[in-house]
Amino acid sequence: MKRLMIFIDNSNIFRGSRHEGIPFDYRKLVTFLSNRAIEQYDLVRVIMYCTVDPSQNPGAVQRQKDLYRKFNRFRNFDVKEFELKIVLDHLGNIIEKREKGVDVALVTDLLLLATRDAYDVAIICGGDGDMVRAIDGVKEMGKQIYVAAFDGNCADALKRSALDYISLTENASLI
């Protein structure tokens, strides 16, 4: 049985879900992805990359962190938290919030774990086109790699770079 790892860019998947008005359940998503092929996969690990907005009130930050801790209790889940970078103007007002480090962490883990032969098949749940070269590198190592995303939130180049694109939009009833 092939060993499967799933890498979830939580912000990308969450935004795609909201944009298309499709609610989903993380456990159903993982179950769907693990069982989508004719062959069954041995789910080794799910790594979910999440951000926390430190500019929210402390209660909201704590609720967000508590939610991520719940995900860590799911079978094979590993949640990695990152703080949003807050950009302030000269008066101390928030002018921008940026997600920093998430894509780099996902790509680093994808490549590092491939070199350690930790998986045979990887599924990236995300849509950022800047991951294309990492996908090419993983394929060069003999790994199978797929991309799963909501259709309106996935770069065409990313879809083309994977062995197959899994539309979460088309499979909304299963997730």
Buried (B, 14 or more C-beta within 10 A) or exposed (E): EBBBBBBBBBBBBBBBBEEBEBEBEBBEBBBBBBEBBEEEBEBBBBBBBBBBEEEEEEEEBEEBEEEBEEBEEBEBBBBBBBBBEEEEEEEEEEEEEEBEBBBEBBBEBBBEBBEEEBBBBBBBBBBBEEBBEBBEBBBEEEBBBBBBBBBEBBBEEBBEBBEEBBBBBEBBEBB
